[in-house]
Amino acid sequence: MAGGNGNARPVEAAPGVARSDVPTVGNERQSLYAGRVKVYPKEAHGRFRTAKWIVMAVTLGIYYVFPWIRWDRGPYLPDQAVLIDLPARRFYFFFLEIWPQEFYFVTGLLVLAALALFLVTAIAGRVWCGYTCPQTVWTDLMIAVERFWQGDRNQRLKLDKDPWAAETIWKKSATHISWLLIAVATGGAWVFYFADAPTLARELVTFDAPMVAYLFIGLFTATTYVLGGIAREQVCIYMCPWPRIQGAMFDRDSLLISYRTWRGEPHGPHKAGQSWEGRGDCIDCRQCVAVCPTGIDIRDGPQLECIQCALCIDACDGIMDKVGRPRGLIAYDTVRNLDAGAENAEPLQLLRPRVILYAAAIAVVGLIMVVALAIRPVLDVNVLHDRNPLYVRLSDGGVRNGFTVKLMNKLYLPRVFKLGVEGLPGAKLDMVGHEGGVVPVPPDNIQSVRLYVTLDKQGTHALPEQATTFDIVITDIASGNETAHEATFQGPPR
């Protein structure tokens, strides 16, 4: 209906509630070759939107702040709390230091993260995607910046109708410049994890930083700008494999964001004074579609595009408040309860086989990692026997074997070790460059030692077999702790 000024009046879903004429991204009639339907998500208000703001602030704060946190490891080591030191082949994470030989700790952390994701998904659906996924966090930030410059959904739609208007040009330019600044900050923060942050920051400003740092800043700038600002929901729908996998994690008792059909249908606009008898609570306002960052209609049921962000719950609860109906038309619910309806709804069943299995796996892996960390030695020894020749026959009839011993000192203090031989009667040990069998090792470092084990003629004849095992014993002079490493002495054929 047209008013006296010639402007069309908005269609109302209920008195005081406008119906949003927003298209949905996916439905059963969608062509597999359809072009992109641009999504203009409307700003939502409510407890879930507030939770998303808090999660965004925390996760972005962790990402940007962690490289600047200091952690005192002593005078010989870097004091950056989180550092991936590629030249030294170390990974520092607060009190934990991971050497290349201990990469199984990183593997364990990745396994724990995967199991935790499976557990959370089995209980409450794709809450990772809706709240903490980097794509979601940065997309939320980009949309907030876009809304700051261009306004909410209706204002952005209006700007796009006339793309060459002066207002459109400056507002979109400001938006894209802001996106690029965020993207540069994202790339800059990433490279700080690989070098001392204050030092690298000064080098970046003075253009003295390594070229690889600028390269990765440029790479992350481009990907953050394109994926978070331009592609947005297309990444979740088409690029991310998790929506195709997560269906295997659900069961009939998983909490999923759902439209309660038994309460909402039949839906339709509600007029002032009209009774609610014989109809559902859904007034077909489509506000749940308007706020959805992927542009779907939750009333169509579970969909691959749904990231379970719960903004549709906030939008629907606000509308229910306006029309005087109870909240919860869209809510976290289980498939079992949706099928049962209001009368036969059951409490949430947390203790289910898959939940117990995932929790048990997390406990086992976590316990293994804790034990491995607790018993991790502070000295690693690696002994390499010469391969060519295996032994050298001496002029007096004796035999000599050559070894390379690598001592890895995992403490943050310099240590001195004494090397000896056990289990090989009559053996003599000589070390190149280390008199008296004493080897100093710098803190948190590796010392390589070249040594020879020699048996005289009598000792050689006394060997029980051609290859005889014995121990190279390394003693910490300060503490007296001994570490024995098995080696093999090669003699002449019997």
Secondary structure, 3 states (H helix, E strand, C coil): CECCCCCECCCEEECCEECCCCCCCCCCCCCCCCCCCCCCCCCCCCHHHHHHHHHHHHHHHHHHHHHHCECCCCCCCCCECEEEECCCCEEEECCEEECHHHCHHHHHHHHHHHHHHHHHHHHHCCHHHHHHCHHHHHHHHHHHHHHHHHCCHHHHHHHHHCCCCHHHHHHHHHHHHHHHHHHHHHHHHHHHHHCCHHHHHHHHHCCCCCHHHHHHHHHHHHHHHHHHHHHCHHHHHHHCCHHHHHHHHCCCCCCEEEECHHHHCCCCCCCCCCCCCCCCCCCCCCHHHHHCCCCCCHHHCCCCCCCCCCHHHHHHHHHHHHHCCCCCCEEEECHHHHHHCCCCCCCCCCCCHHHHHHHHHHHHHHHHHHHHHHCCCCEEEEEEECCCCCCEECCCCCEEEEEEEEEEECCCCCEEEEEEEECCCCCEEEECCCHHHEEEECCCEEEEEEEEEEECHHHHHCCCCCEEEEEEEEEECCCCCEEEEEEEEECCCC
